[in-house]
Amino acid sequence: MGRISDSFTVLYFGLAAGIYFKPEYAISNSRILTVAVLFGIIIVSKIVYWVVLYPDYFTPLKHIYSPPDRSWLTGNSGSLLFETPYPQLREWVKNKPNQDLIRYYMVGNLERVILTSTKSLAELLVTKVYDFEKPELVRQSLRRITGDGILLAEGDEHKAQRKNLMPAFAYRQIKNLYPIFWDKSVEMVKMIEEDLQSRRANGDDDNTVQISNWASRATLDIIGVAGMDHDFDSLRYPENILNQSYRKVMSSPPLMMKILFVISMLFGNPTWIHSLPTKRNKDLKESGEVIRNVARQMIRQKKAKMEDPKAEAGIDIISVALRSGTFDEENLVDQSMTFLGAGHETTATALQWAVYALCNNPNVQTRLRDEIRSNLPSLNNPTPITAAAIDNLPYLNAVCNEVLRFHPSVPVTIRKAARDTSLADAHIAKGTILTISPQIVNRMEELWGPDANEFNPDRFMGPGRANTGGAVSNYAFLTFVHGPRSCIGQGFAKAELACLIAATVGRFHMELKFPDAKLEIREGATIAPKDGVLALLTPLEGW
């Protein structure tokens, strides 16, 4: 893919060396001027090659359909930043049905291939899953915060880690964690209500609540107790160092970092951007060290607790992993960082989208509240919740599934071909960057029907539809991906989200503070409304 481009570099050094040994060929008898001119020629030649010649003449993917509306500067994206062009992707998928793959170009004509059929998705995610890996740039970016756990493992290492962790995420384990999910959800709701009451006592009748603030703190506490048997108590003490560290790393990168990222991508070696002495990199480094130290401390405390013969066997994820005897301390630290990072922010984002969607669909909100209040104990009932109590609420689970379908927290996943291979009978060259987008596939009309772009929980109601939503394929729902690389914690996340939504909707009537405002998105490891969902919450009596 880059052989011709690499030859420019070889040519440059060859000519420069020739000038050094044959100064009579130097321009104006100046070696420095000659080298500078050669360097400029090589740079211009590389730009012309990648931007003008490669997409039309030299790409090994010419056989894959590519939309014609391509600019030499912004590719098909229309953006000068490195941003996935979701609106354009939707149009291409709609206007070119039955395509297995679509080749498109980002800023600077950086090449990408998106999978748009169940056949190509099944091959990449299942039958040829280890032909494709996370690109090194993605791995380096995530490793600083999530550790080097199962999320970033590849090949045989990934197989071994997943096999050893699966028992901790089996339903027989997750069902024991529902009381933790519920108790923390109730704690969050009660603290929101206390905050509103405190405001009113001080003469402030504004009942605006930023959902992201409470959601992130609640889900961090949940993964702490359910994952590591430790309560970080972020709901009561939001200034704790772990919560503050995650707030730093989950914020959108500044514009300058986005520009530097584009430059690094255009010159083919983007990993150097992580070494720049920027505030963003400093915050990521410091926050990563805090998260790693907290994870190590929790592991050691859990080990010491388990060595006490009188101690009860823990039901948290790390206890199960420790009992397996297959992980050393450092690997457990990495896995814990993965659970802490990926396990709390994605669900916090899902709760934000749930509140946003329910505010925009008041009939759904009312119907859901009626089911919750009719079937679940009140928030003051000390009786522990059961998995059956939550799982047996069909509309609650339909709403959760529709939120996850319509608003996936992670809208795109990237893979790089580790070797020459094929997808849907099309040749895929080693090094090809491929896009798997739940944001696109989850709303494809050919998979979900004509109402694919409508928020409609009823699609998950009725016989045989509770899990499929009436979609024609399992690969129509990609929020947790599929196959050996699917999210190992999806059962945990679904149960947690159901409890958080149930407690919140059961207790509050919800409206958006600015219902007519244009939706702006915060982009990062996850995507969510930029304002964190500013909602007006009105406590309701009788539950």
Secondary structure, 3 states (H helix, E strand, C coil): CCHHHHHHHHHHHHHHHHHHHCHHHCHHHCHHHHHHHHHHHHHHHHHHHHHHHHHHHHCCCCCCCCCCCCECCCECCCCCCCCCCHHHHHHHHHHCCCCCEEEEECHHHCEEEEECCHHHHHHHHHHCHHHEECCHHHHHHHHHHHCCCCCCCCHHHHHHHHHHHHHHHCHHHHHHHHHHHHHHHHHHHHHHHHHHHHHHHCCCCCCEEEHHHHHHHHHHHHHHHHHHCCCCCCCCCCCCHHHHHHHHHCCCCCHHHHHHHHHHHHCCCHHHHHHCCCHHHHHHHHHHHHHHHHHHHHHHHHHHHHCCCCCCCCCCHHHHHHHHCCCCHHHHHHHHHHHHHHHHHHHHHHHHHHHHHHHHCHHHHHHHHHHHHHHCCCCCCCCCCCHHHHHCCHHHHHHHHHHHHHCCCCCCEEEEECCCEEECCEEECCCCEEEECHHHHCCCHHHHCCCCCCCCHHHHCCCCCCCCCCCCCHHHCCCCCCHHHCCCCHHHHHHHHHHHHHHHHHHEEEEECCCCCCCCEEECCCEEECCCCEEEEEECCCC
